Each structure stands twice: as structure tokens, then as C-alpha cells.
Amino acid sequence: MEPKKIPGYPRHSLSHDGILYTDGEPTRVFVGKNGYWQAYIYRGKKKTRHPKMIYKLMACTYLKPRPSGQHLVRHLDGNSLNDSADNLSWGTHADNMEDLRKHRQDRASLTNDLKKSIIRAIRRSDGSVEALQKIAKRRNVAFSTVNRIYWKLKK
């Protein structure tokens, strides 16, 4: 499937599975402190000063128009790194909180011992997204929790 142009960003396009292209070439993306894929992109000839979140760009490219000002983008599977168009939809804050309860039921609560274990694992890892995902999976916590701890350690 051919990538679609992002409205308002003529040099950029997104594939259905969330890969960002600039002038037809894949663009470097990174996981920000908030646990979402982000990228610095061009609006006209200037690069934006603040990174844009890929899931928001996917929503304006692939989803129907935003139903109302109260609607925001939801990750249906609870994974903030899965920005495919099939995993995103519009929902209210209440929908997001329901998703949070549904996806967090089977996750461990963050005790001091668990946090120390995560810190030790992060210090032993290379800090890559894949390494942090493995740490989250092994310890049965959300990736965003591990990512937040990683960024606090990095300061």
C-alpha cells in the first residue's frame, strides 16, 4: 500500500503501519519521554522546533475527521508504540480511561522492589527501544513505565 501524504506537511507521508517518509525516504523517529514515537518534521522549508507525535499524524492522515473537540486518539490495543492505522480510533477521555483499566488489569503494580529491579535491568541494557520493551514484558509492566524510569535515570 502506497504511503499517504500528511495534510499540512507536503514533504511527508505515512504508510498504513506508521512509517514516516520525507521526500519518499524513511525518516528517523524516536521514542520520546512520554513513551510515543516522535519525529522532527518539516512544515514548508523549516523543520518544526518541537517533535510531532506519529500517532497524531496518523490520525489526521488515516482516520475520519475528529468528531468533536472532546475526542482524542486511542490506541486500541493499549500499546503506545503500535501506531498502525488499524490500531487507532477516536474516543473520549472516558473511553481512554476504560481502555487503561482493561489493559492494565493483568499488569503488575509498581512496588519499590519492582522499580529497583527495572532500574538494574535498564542500567545493564543498551537503552534501545527493543531492550526497554523486553524489560517491560519480563516484568509485566507497561512500556511507558519503563520508558519513564529510563528518562529519569538519564537526567
N, C-alpha and C positions, 0 to 999 in steps of 0.2 A: 504494500500500500504506500502510495506517494505521500511524503510529508505535506502538511497544510501550512500555509502562511499564517503567522500570528497577526491578528488585527492590531494596527498601530505600530507594528515593528516590521517594516518592509524587507529588511535584510534577513529576517529569521523565520524559521519554520519548525514545526514539531511533528514527529512521527506519532502514530497511534499509540505506541508503547512508551512515549515520553522522552524520546531522544531529541535533543535540541540541535538544530543546524544553523550556522551562519554562512550565508552565501553558498549554500549547498554542502558545506563541510561540517562534520560533527564539532560541537562546541564543548569546551571544558566546563564541567559542572562540579559542584562540591556540596557536601552536607554542611549546612550552617549550624550555629549553636542551637537553633530551635529544632533540629532534627529533620529538616526538609531539604530536598535537593534545590540548589540555587545556582544562578549564573549571572555574571555581569553581561548585559546585552546592549546593543546599540539602538537608540531611538534617533533616527536621522543619521547624522555623521558623528554624533558624540556618544560615548559609552555612558550608560547610566551610572550614577555615583553609588547607588545602593543596589545590592543584588536583587534580582527578581526571583520569586519562588516559582519553580517549574509547574507545580500543581495548579497555581492560579493562572498561569499562561495556558495550560492545558484546558482549563475550564472555559476561558474566553475563546479558545480555538475550537474545541470539540463539543462542548455542551450547549444546550439551548440557552437563550438569554436568561440572565438571573431573574427569577420570578418576582423578587421584591428585595428591598434593602436589608431585610432581616435574614435573607438566605445567605449561606456561606457554603464553601466547597467541603464535601465529606469524602473521606477515604473509606469505602465500603468494607474493606477487609481489616481496617484498623492499622494497617501498615503505612506509616507516613512516607516510606521510600518507594511505594508502589504507585507511580504516577500514570499508569496506563489509563486511557480514556474509559475503558470498561469498569475501572475501579473508582471512578469519581462521579459524584452527583451533587445536586444542590440540596441543601437541607437547612433546617433552623438550628439554633443553638440547642434546643431541646432534643432534636434528632442526634446531634453530635454527642450530647451527654448520655443518651441511651446507647449509642454505639460504644462509648467509653466503658459503660457498665458491662455491656455484653462482651467486649473483647478483653476486659481486664479481669473478669471473674476467675479465669484459670491461671492468672499470673500471681507470682509471689509478692507479698508486701515487702517494702524496703526496710529491713531491720538494720541495725548498726553492723551486725556481723556480715550480713549480705553486702552492705555497702563497702565494708573493708575488703571483702572477697573480690568485689568488682574493681576496686582501686588497684589491688595487687595484680589482677589479670590485665588491666589496662597498662600498667607500668611494664609488664612483661611483653605486651604486644607492640606491634609497629604503628598502631594508631589508625590503621586503614579502616575504611567503612566495613569491609568484609570481616576484619578482626573484631570490630565492635559489635557487629551483628552476631558473630559466633558467641561472644561473651554474653550478650543478651539472651540468646537462645539457650545456652547451657545453664544460665542462672534463672531462667523462666521469668524475665522481666522485659519490659518494653524497651525497644531500641532507643527511644528518646530519653529514657532514664540513664542508660549507659552513656549516651552521647552528651547529656548534660553534665555528668560526672567527669567525663573526659575533658570537656571545655573548662570546667572549674580547675582541674589539675593543670591544665596547660597555661593558665594565667601566671 
